Amino acid sequence: MTNAAIPASPSREDYARDYAAALAANGDETIFERDEPIGLFVEWLAQAKGTEPNDSNAMALSTVDGSGLPDSRMVLLKDVDARGFTFYSNSESAKGGQLAGHPAAALLFHWKSLRRQVRVRGRIEPVTAEEADAYFASRARESRIGAWASDQSRPLDDRAVLEAAVARETERFEGQEVPRPEHWTGWRVVPDSVEFWRDRPFRLHDRLRFDRAGPAWTRTRLWP
């Protein structure tokens, strides 16, 4: 260990004192009897909603650029069902361009309060215009105006330029509904695999991976 800012690995005493409750909550073996991943994910997400201090639906979205270099950023999950995991953004952003060029992605949910993670890998499909319209209409008015004002991912001279753009769009839409910009849309990650990870003592973690097999799923327990 060369940097004092990095915590030391937990000792037996650390586990006994600080980890006991969380680790006990991760000892249920029935998760390995599940037939599909979406229901289990929804259960874990619901538990995280009650324990995470901020954004239990936050996920790391990983894409690949034109040179094959991976890229990651945090986004918010906005829907999940049997079709997959849905999020929204500006299609002219860096992530939008990468998704257009390589329509596949990986997601990572990390719930520190539960000591759990979920990894998702799959292909990308766009949401319908109706889905994008419905979600955009549900956002705060200020967020809808921001979608018009921001040239997302492009160089910005200073904060004043952004604030001026917001003021301009606020004035333009004064007294009327703010429609969805054509470049603002959503994508769905259609999962080929979903892996559930939970912390257990001394790095002997539990891992359960579901892999798509036609309309069904195969289930594999993995070594930690």
C-alpha positions in Angstrom: 0.0 0.0 0.0 1.7 3.2 -1.2 -1.1 5.8 -0.7 -2.5 6.5 2.7 -5.7 7.7 1.1 -6.6 4.2 0.0 -8.4 2.2 2.8 -6.8 -1.0 4.0 -8.4 -4.3 3.4 -10.9 -5.1 6.2 -9.7 -7.4 9.0 -11.7 -10.0 10.8 -12.5 -7.4 13.5 -13.6 -4.9 10.9 -16.1 -7.4 9.4 -17.4 -8.2 12.9 -17.8 -4.6 13.9 -18.9 -2.8 10.7 -20.2 -5.3 8.2 -22.3 -7.7 10.1 -25.8 -6.4 9.3 -25.2 -5.8 5.6 -23.5 -9.2 5.2 -26.3 -11.0 7.0 -28.8 -9.4 4.6 -26.8 -10.9 1.7 -26.9 -14.5 2.9 -30.2 -15.5 1.4 -29.6 -18.5 -1.0 -32.9 -18.3 -2.7 -31.6 -15.8 -5.3 -29.9 -18.8 -6.9 -33.3 -20.4 -7.5 -34.5 -17.6 -9.7 -35.5 -18.3 -13.4 -35.1 -14.8 -14.8 -33.2 -11.6 -13.9 -35.6 -8.7 -14.3 -37.8 -9.6 -11.3 -34.7 -10.0 -9.1 -33.3 -6.7 -10.3 -36.5 -4.8 -9.5 -36.5 -6.3 -6.0 -32.9 -5.1 -5.5 -33.7 -1.7 -6.9 -36.6 -1.3 -4.6 -34.4 -2.1 -1.6 -31.8 0.3 -2.8 -34.4 3.1 -3.1 -34.9 2.8 0.7 -31.2 2.8 1.6 -29.2 4.8 -0.9 -28.8 8.5 0.0 -28.8 9.6 -3.6 -30.1 8.3 -6.9 -30.7 4.6 -6.4 -31.4 4.4 -10.1 -27.9 5.7 -11.1 -25.9 3.5 -13.4 -22.6 3.6 -15.1 -23.2 3.4 -18.9 -20.2 2.2 -20.9 -19.9 2.6 -24.7 -17.2 2.4 -27.3 -16.0 5.2 -29.5 -14.9 5.1 -33.2 -11.3 4.1 -32.3 -12.5 1.2 -30.0 -11.7 3.1 -26.8 -14.3 2.5 -24.0 -16.0 5.4 -22.4 -18.2 5.5 -19.2 -20.4 8.0 -17.4 -23.2 7.9 -14.9 -26.8 8.2 -16.1 -30.2 7.5 -14.6 -32.3 4.4 -15.3 -35.8 5.7 -16.3 -37.6 2.4 -17.0 -37.1 -1.3 -16.7 -39.3 -4.2 -17.9 -39.0 -7.5 -19.8 -37.7 -5.6 -22.8 -34.7 -4.1 -21.0 -33.2 -1.0 -19.3 -34.2 2.5 -20.6 -32.4 5.8 -20.3 -32.7 9.2 -22.0 -30.2 11.8 -23.3 -29.2 14.0 -26.2 -28.5 12.0 -29.3 -25.9 14.6 -30.4 -23.9 14.1 -27.3 -20.7 12.0 -27.1 -22.7 9.0 -25.8 -25.3 9.5 -28.5 -22.7 9.3 -31.3 -21.0 6.3 -29.8 -24.3 4.5 -29.4 -25.1 5.2 -33.1 -21.7 3.9 -34.2 -21.7 0.9 -31.9 -25.2 0.0 -30.8 -24.2 -2.1 -27.8 -23.5 -1.1 -24.2 -22.8 -2.2 -20.6 -24.4 -1.0 -17.4 -23.2 -1.2 -13.9 -25.4 -0.5 -10.8 -23.5 -0.2 -7.5 -25.5 0.1 -4.3 -22.9 0.7 -1.6 -25.5 0.7 1.2 -26.5 -2.9 0.3 -23.0 -4.0 -0.8 -24.4 -5.2 -4.1 -23.8 -4.7 -7.8 -25.6 -5.6 -11.0 -23.9 -5.7 -14.4 -25.8 -5.7 -17.7 -24.5 -6.2 -21.2 -26.5 -6.1 -24.4 -27.5 -4.4 -27.6 -29.0 -1.0 -27.9 -32.4 -0.2 -29.5 -34.0 3.3 -29.7 -37.2 4.0 -27.8 -40.3 5.1 -29.8 -41.1 8.7 -30.3 -44.1 8.2 -28.2 -42.0 6.9 -25.3 -39.6 9.8 -25.6 -42.5 12.3 -25.7 -44.1 10.8 -22.7 -41.0 10.8 -20.6 -39.9 14.3 -21.7 -43.3 15.7 -20.8 -42.9 14.3 -17.2 -39.7 16.3 -16.6 -39.6 19.6 -14.8 -40.1 22.6 -17.0 -36.6 23.8 -16.3 -35.1 20.5 -17.3 -37.0 20.6 -20.6 -35.7 24.1 -21.3 -32.2 22.9 -20.5 -32.5 20.2 -23.2 -33.0 23.0 -25.7 -30.3 25.2 -24.3 -27.4 22.7 -24.0 -25.1 21.7 -26.9 -24.2 18.7 -24.8 -20.6 17.4 -24.9 -19.4 20.3 -27.1 -16.9 22.9 -25.8 -18.3 25.7 -23.7 -16.4 29.0 -23.2 -17.8 29.7 -19.7 -20.8 29.3 -17.5 -22.2 32.7 -18.6 -22.7 31.3 -22.1 -24.8 28.4 -20.8 -26.8 30.7 -18.6 -27.5 33.0 -21.5 -28.7 30.1 -23.6 -31.1 29.0 -20.8 -32.4 32.6 -20.5 -33.0 32.7 -24.3 -34.9 29.4 -24.4 -36.9 30.4 -21.3 -38.0 33.5 -23.1 -38.8 31.7 -26.3 -41.1 29.2 -24.6 -42.7 31.7 -22.2 -46.5 30.9 -21.9 -46.4 27.7 -23.8 -45.5 24.0 -23.4 -41.9 23.0 -24.0 -41.8 20.4 -26.7 -39.3 17.6 -27.0 -36.3 18.5 -29.2 -35.8 16.0 -32.1 -32.3 15.3 -30.8 -33.5 14.4 -27.3 -34.5 10.8 -27.1 -34.0 7.5 -25.3 -32.4 4.1 -25.7 -33.0 0.6 -24.3 -30.3 -1.8 -23.4 -31.7 -5.2 -24.4 -29.8 -7.5 -22.1 -27.9 -10.6 -23.3 -26.5 -11.1 -19.8 -27.2 -9.8 -16.3 -24.9 -10.6 -13.4 -25.8 -10.1 -9.7 -23.0 -9.6 -7.2 -23.2 -9.3 -3.4 -20.6 -8.9 -0.8 -19.7 -11.8 1.5 -17.0 -12.0 4.2 -13.3 -12.1 3.2 -13.9 -11.5 -0.6 -15.8 -14.8 -0.9 -18.6 -13.0 -2.7 -21.7 -14.4 -4.4 -22.1 -14.0 -8.2 -25.1 -15.1 -10.3 -25.2 -14.6 -14.0 -28.2 -14.9 -16.3 -27.6 -15.4 -20.0 -30.3 -15.1 -22.6 -31.2 -18.3 -24.4 -33.9 -17.4 -26.9 -37.1 -16.5 -24.9 -35.6 -17.9 -21.7 -32.5 -17.5 -19.5 -29.8 -19.8 -18.4 -28.5 -19.4 -14.8 -24.8 -19.8 -13.7 -23.2 -19.4 -10.3 -19.7 -18.0 -10.7 -16.6 -18.2 -8.6 -15.9 -15.0 -6.7 
